């Protein structure tokens, strides 16, 4: 079984990385100016597309942060490594690949 403290360290390191990425991308997610005097139509379209991609990335970061926080909570509760669906132990290889995994392979595949 994976050591919960090793998992906690990995999860918290990934959490810090995601928070830093979010802060760096803040400007890319901001409102795009639609002033036709200062920016051409194609430049605005590119800016809007960039903004949409940055917002989608932020949604993914927020979802991953929620998974990380839930995994840290399971570590604190002593239930880390147990499948939330069937209660069986999650394979060590799966937890090494994704320390925030909350389902065993069988439950994740059927889900």
Residue frames as qw, qx, qy, qz and C-alpha x, y, z in Angstrom:
[[0.000, 0.890, 0.456, 0.000, 0.00, 0.00, 0.00],
 [0.350, 0.600, -0.037, 0.719, 1.20, 3.48, -0.79],
 [0.369, -0.296, -0.499, 0.726, 2.34, 5.50, 2.22],
 [0.013, 0.866, 0.497, 0.050, -0.36, 8.11, 2.95],
 [0.294, -0.808, 0.048, 0.509, 2.28, 10.69, 3.94],
 [0.364, -0.141, 0.585, 0.711, 4.08, 10.25, 0.61],
 [0.152, 0.598, 0.694, 0.370, 0.73, 10.67, -1.12],
 [0.162, -0.897, -0.318, 0.261, -0.01, 13.78, 0.95],
 [0.342, -0.574, 0.283, 0.688, 3.32, 15.35, -0.03],
 [0.276, 0.130, 0.697, 0.649, 2.72, 14.60, -3.71],
 [0.031, 0.743, 0.649, 0.159, -0.84, 15.92, -3.55],
 [0.217, -0.876, -0.169, 0.397, 0.15, 19.14, -1.79],
 [0.349, -0.357, 0.447, 0.742, 3.02, 19.72, -4.24],
 [0.185, 0.377, 0.724, 0.547, 0.63, 19.31, -7.17],
 [0.093, -0.845, -0.516, 0.104, -1.85, 21.62, -5.42],
 [0.279, -0.715, 0.085, 0.635, 0.80, 24.36, -5.09],
 [0.299, -0.060, 0.634, 0.710, 1.69, 23.91, -8.76],
 [0.087, 0.606, 0.721, 0.325, -1.96, 24.29, -9.83],
 [0.175, -0.878, -0.315, 0.315, -2.47, 27.39, -7.66],
 [0.311, -0.532, 0.312, 0.723, 0.67, 28.96, -9.16],
 [0.235, 0.197, 0.723, 0.619, -0.48, 28.14, -12.71],
 [0.005, -0.777, -0.628, -0.051, -3.87, 29.65, -11.98],
 [0.225, -0.821, -0.080, 0.518, -2.27, 32.87, -10.74],
 [0.306, -0.310, 0.512, 0.741, -0.01, 33.09, -13.81],
 [0.125, 0.322, 0.771, 0.536, -2.95, 32.59, -16.19],
 [0.040, 0.639, 0.554, -0.532, -5.21, 35.15, -14.53],
 [0.117, 0.538, -0.194, -0.812, -4.64, 37.80, -17.23],
 [0.076, 0.059, -0.834, -0.543, -5.36, 35.32, -20.02],
 [0.058, -0.476, -0.877, 0.032, -8.81, 34.66, -18.51],
 [0.018, 0.478, 0.296, -0.827, -9.69, 38.33, -18.14],
 [0.473, 0.732, 0.413, -0.265, -12.26, 40.18, -20.23],
 [0.515, 0.126, 0.462, 0.711, -11.24, 40.79, -23.84],
 [0.106, 0.564, 0.065, -0.816, -11.61, 44.36, -25.03],
 [0.518, 0.501, 0.663, 0.203, -13.90, 44.63, -28.03],
 [0.060, 0.833, -0.026, -0.549, -12.81, 48.15, -28.98],
 [0.778, 0.485, 0.320, 0.237, -12.55, 48.05, -32.78],
 [0.186, 0.963, -0.171, 0.092, -10.40, 51.19, -32.78],
 [0.304, -0.746, 0.592, -0.031, -7.53, 49.56, -30.87],
 [0.430, -0.209, 0.872, 0.104, -7.66, 45.94, -32.09],
 [0.402, 0.210, -0.596, -0.663, -8.54, 44.38, -35.43],
 [0.844, -0.074, -0.047, -0.530, -11.30, 41.82, -35.89],
 [0.851, 0.170, -0.492, 0.070, -8.97, 38.82, -36.29],
 [0.240, 0.350, -0.638, 0.642, -6.90, 39.88, -33.30],
 [0.537, -0.252, 0.322, -0.738, -10.07, 40.07, -31.20],
 [0.922, 0.028, -0.233, -0.309, -11.12, 36.62, -32.41],
 [0.652, 0.273, -0.613, 0.351, -7.71, 35.25, -31.46],
 [0.064, -0.338, 0.552, -0.760, -7.94, 36.94, -28.07],
 [0.742, -0.168, 0.114, -0.639, -11.43, 35.51, -27.48],
 [0.904, 0.116, -0.408, -0.059, -10.24, 32.03, -28.44],
 [0.419, 0.329, -0.633, 0.562, -7.24, 32.37, -26.12],
 [0.367, -0.311, 0.400, -0.780, -9.53, 33.55, -23.33],
 [0.881, -0.076, -0.108, -0.454, -11.87, 30.58, -23.85],
 [0.799, 0.190, -0.535, 0.197, -8.95, 28.13, -23.74],
 [0.155, 0.346, -0.589, 0.714, -7.59, 29.78, -20.58],
 [0.595, -0.252, 0.238, -0.725, -11.02, 29.58, -18.95],
 [0.929, 0.019, -0.298, -0.220, -11.34, 25.89, -19.88],
 [0.591, 0.279, -0.612, 0.446, -7.90, 25.22, -18.41],
 [0.168, -0.346, 0.484, -0.786, -8.92, 27.01, -15.23],
 [0.818, -0.174, -0.008, -0.549, -12.06, 24.86, -14.94],
 [0.876, 0.125, -0.456, 0.090, -9.85, 21.76, -15.23],
 [0.303, 0.349, -0.589, 0.663, -7.48, 23.13, -12.58],
 [0.479, -0.322, 0.297, -0.761, -10.40, 23.83, -10.23],
 [0.927, -0.071, -0.189, -0.317, -11.71, 20.28, -10.72],
 [0.741, 0.215, -0.537, 0.341, -8.26, 18.81, -10.05],
 [0.004, -0.400, 0.503, -0.766, -7.88, 20.98, -6.95],
 [0.730, -0.265, 0.112, -0.620, -11.20, 19.62, -5.67],
 [0.934, 0.059, -0.352, -0.026, -9.99, 16.04, -6.28],
 [0.477, 0.347, -0.560, 0.582, -6.74, 16.80, -4.45],
 [0.302, -0.394, 0.379, -0.781, -8.53, 18.39, -1.50],
 [0.883, -0.170, -0.066, -0.432, -10.85, 15.37, -1.28],
 [0.841, 0.170, -0.466, 0.215, -7.87, 12.99, -1.32],
 [0.187, 0.389, -0.542, 0.721, -6.13, 14.96, 1.45],
 [0.602, -0.326, 0.207, -0.699, -9.36, 14.79, 3.45],
 [0.949, -0.035, -0.262, -0.173, -9.46, 10.99, 2.95],
 [0.578, 0.306, -0.574, 0.493, -5.86, 10.79, 4.21],
 [0.148, -0.368, 0.452, -0.799, -6.84, 12.76, 7.32],
 [0.774, -0.182, 0.086, -0.601, -9.93, 10.58, 7.83],
 [0.415, -0.339, 0.843, -0.045, -7.94, 7.37, 7.44],
 [0.764, 0.378, 0.479, -0.207, -9.88, 6.19, 4.41],
 [0.278, 0.733, -0.462, -0.415, -7.27, 7.00, 1.75],
 [0.050, 0.328, -0.915, -0.231, -6.84, 4.16, -0.70],
 [0.334, 0.311, 0.862, -0.221, -10.36, 2.79, -0.27],
 [0.012, 0.293, 0.640, 0.710, -12.69, 2.96, -3.27],
 [0.273, 0.063, 0.292, -0.915, -15.52, 5.38, -2.61],
 [0.657, 0.040, -0.367, -0.657, -17.92, 3.19, -4.56],
 [0.852, -0.083, -0.495, -0.149, -17.28, -0.40, -3.47],
 [0.609, -0.735, 0.243, -0.170, -14.98, 0.08, -0.47],
 [0.950, 0.039, 0.038, 0.309, -12.27, -2.21, -1.85],
 [0.467, -0.624, 0.241, 0.578, -8.62, -1.18, -1.77],
 [0.524, 0.832, -0.104, -0.150, -7.46, 0.88, -4.76],
 [0.914, 0.153, -0.007, 0.375, -4.45, -0.71, -6.46],
 [0.502, -0.637, 0.096, 0.577, -1.10, 0.77, -5.45],
 [0.440, 0.096, 0.489, 0.747, -0.14, 1.34, -9.09],
 [0.039, 0.758, 0.512, 0.402, -3.29, 3.38, -9.65],
 [0.376, -0.893, -0.173, 0.178, -2.59, 5.53, -6.59],
 [0.555, -0.371, 0.277, 0.691, 1.03, 6.03, -7.67],
 [0.308, 0.347, 0.540, 0.703, -0.16, 7.15, -11.10],
 [0.209, -0.593, -0.238, -0.740, -2.93, 9.34, -9.66],
 [0.217, -0.027, -0.734, 0.644, -2.67, 9.98, -5.91],
 [0.367, 0.060, 0.228, -0.900, -6.10, 11.67, -6.01],
 [0.440, -0.084, -0.782, -0.433, -7.84, 8.57, -7.41],
 [0.467, -0.175, 0.477, -0.724, -11.01, 7.84, -5.47],
 [0.899, 0.145, 0.096, -0.402, -12.26, 4.77, -7.34],
 [0.609, -0.238, 0.718, 0.239, -10.76, 1.36, -8.04],
 [0.016, 0.221, -0.692, -0.687, -10.24, 0.41, -11.67],
 [0.023, 0.362, 0.919, 0.157, -13.44, -1.68, -11.82],
 [0.029, 0.744, 0.536, -0.398, -15.65, 1.07, -10.42],
 [0.009, -0.602, 0.224, 0.766, -13.98, 3.75, -12.55],
 [0.021, -0.062, 0.809, 0.583, -14.54, 1.63, -15.68],
 [0.018, -0.498, -0.863, -0.076, -18.20, 1.00, -14.87],
 [0.100, -0.561, -0.399, 0.718, -18.89, 4.59, -13.91]]
